[in-house]
Amino acid sequence: MKLRSLLLVGVGLAIGATLSRKLREDDPNVVIGPAEARSPSNPALRAVSAGAQRIADRASVVSLDAIRRTRGAIRERLAAQDYDDIAWN
């Protein structure tokens, strides 16, 4: 019984090692490298994608500013009301 258990543990370790080795291999479908190397060669397409990136960046900045303004307004409203400090602790 003990020899069979040892054999099962050994087989499990061998399978685990094989799977681990296989999962650590590089995936050929994943592109690694700078984004400029993958940029389109067509100048018009490059201009459009750069413009889209600028618009997305600007939208994220505006969105974060709106969130900050909203949080500030909430803080001001909470500070203006007379709440008991014990309820907030």
Helices and strands as residue ranges (DSSP letters): H 2-23, G 35-38, H 43-80, H 85-88
